[in-house]
Amino acid sequence: MNVLDRIRIERAVLSYDWWLDLRGTPRRRRRDLRGELRANLREAAACSGSKAAVAGLGSTRQMATDASAEDPTRPRWTVGVHSGLAALVLTMFAAFLAGLAWADGVMSADPDEPVRGSVTLLPGSSMGYEPLADGFAVSASVGWLPVAVGVLVFVLAARPWRALGRRRSAEPVDLG
């Protein structure tokens, strides 16, 4: 089995795990289901190739639905981490583009003195431009917004409050 075959199989396994996590499947059960799927795909790939084996799976979302019942009381940690990281990266990219636009505006003005400022849409950011004899220097700090967006998206996607509600309902009730 070559590297491309392994990548195809692992991509299908990760997709399956994603949908299982969205359904609130416990980690141990997900690990067992992933191992079973990986073993089946490797066996099928040995017979017909990885492309045909993965194509024969159908929808990993439907497979996850068939494999486990949805548990609305469990947090979705993996979904939260992936979503939070994606939001962090996208916000950092937007901050990078905003910083480039700021630097371009300052360079268009062709100042003789150093310039300091910030990007309005990025609270806590700081930008700097300094003309030098043989060019210029630009410095940037994006501030706290990308991290705050990443954490907010993590919390909204993971739904950690579900774990608190489950613990409260598991505590014994004193009736007398």
Buried (B, 14 or more C-beta within 10 A) or exposed (E): EEEEBBEBBEEBBEBBBBBBBBBBBEEEEBEEBBEEBBEEBBEBBEEEBBEEBBEEBEEBBEBBBEBBEEEEEBBBBBBBBBBBEEBBEBBBEBBEEBBEEBBEEBBEEEEEEEBEEBBEEBEEBBBBBBBEEEEBEBEBEBBEBBBBBBBEBBBEBBBEEBBEEBEEEEEEEEEE
